Amino acid sequence: MPAPAVGGTGQTVDLPGHNLSASFNSAFGASVFNEFRLGYTFFPTVFDIPISENLQSQFGIKGAPGDTLNDGRDNGFALFIPGDGFNQLGPRAFWPNFNDLTNWQFADNLTFVKGSHTIKVGGEWRRSRVPRDPSRFRRGQFNFNGDYTTELPFDAASRARTGNGMADMILGWAQNETWGFPNGETTVVPYMGAFIQDDWKINSRLTLNLGLRYELFFPPTFPNPDQQTVSRFLTEIDGRTPDPREFLAPARGGFGEAEYLPLFVRPVDGSDCGCILDKNNIAPRVGLAYRVTNGTVIRAGAGIYYGEHDNAQSEAGRFFTGAPLANEFNAPQNRDVTRLFVKDGFAPVTPFGFPRAGLTVNTARDFLPQPYAYQWFFDLQQQLPGGTLLTLGYQGTGARQLFYNININQ
């Protein structure tokens, strides 16, 4: 769709990349070799919308939180989503989005040959710094689904036959609104690993491969935490004894904002991960190759492999952006009546504290074990006439200590 409608998909993208790598190889006589590697990556990215001015007041949209921030990023207007079968109206919600990646990596491997052994030892150090600054729902979003133009809102067949999300949107009767403040974080994630490997040619028929790797996966820390919107809610999994009033509504003497806010903690300083580091990441590996006859070979191996989380912040972090330091709200309505009218705009809210019900908060255990996989295989290889090699094999794998989220309210 043409601007400024853009159909919820228009964007401008700036993806410059800067990479530097170097290696230095050395030979010390005929049996000792060393390789040193250096890598650097700087990857700043900017995702923005193809609208340069603020159109909220021109279109009569009131109360968008981003319009109060005076940070120069108030271009565009709220996103309207009229439901299935219709294009969205307005720019995508999360943009502008500013993300950077700065990564340093050093590695060194030493190989030496001694008799029937070829031994390799080495190590790696890596440091990633990732600032993330998404706009989220600073311009606001209206959702429509046809509930308020259907004949019988609680009857699915009637909703499918008579309800129309576009009609609801034209009337300005929203089924839900989402609005809030930008959030994000800057994380620093180090990594260290070391290994030793011995390829041992026992005789002309049998070769044994023995290896051991040790790794430290550091959870993210947050430089200048007093300038960030990260915190975590302390619960019984962090050693806090629950108060029975937490399970009561405020009207019945339960916790309110004043009681909940002290239970959120921020990083003490830029080195505070809020964690107990998992130092048990020892990964042995073994393999062998055995020549049964000139045309038959058996190969087998097994090992443990530790892995990094897919998302270091959301899966390995102990502090999280969002409420109560960068609030985001939604207000889903009943099928038969709505209190959300586009002409009224978005309800006044504050970026901090708990000004409305329905905010989501996160927490994590101090100690999270590192996920790992174990793998094994057995192959039988047979040389056949005509230069053909037949391989019969079995492979197995398993995974342990995988990350998952739970909703402690359920």
Secondary structure, DSSP 8 states (H G I E B T S, - for coil): --TTTGGGT--EEE---EEEEEEEEEE-TTSEEEEEEEEEEE--EEEE-S--SB-TTTTT----GGGGS-SS---B--EEE--TTS--BSS-SS-SEEE--EEEEEEEEEEEEETTEEEEEEEEEEEEEEEEEE-TTSS-EEE--SGGGSSSTT-HHHHHHH--HHHHHHHTB-SEEEEE----EEEEEEEEEEEEEEEEE-SSSEEEEEEEEEEEE---B-SSGGGS-EEEE--GGGT----GGGGS-GGGT---HHHHGGGEE--SSTT--SS------EEEEEEEEEEEETTEEEEEEEEEEE---SSIIIII-SSEESTTTS-EEE----SS----BGGG------SSS--STT-------S-----EEEEEEEEEEEEETTTEEEEEEEEEEEEES------TT-
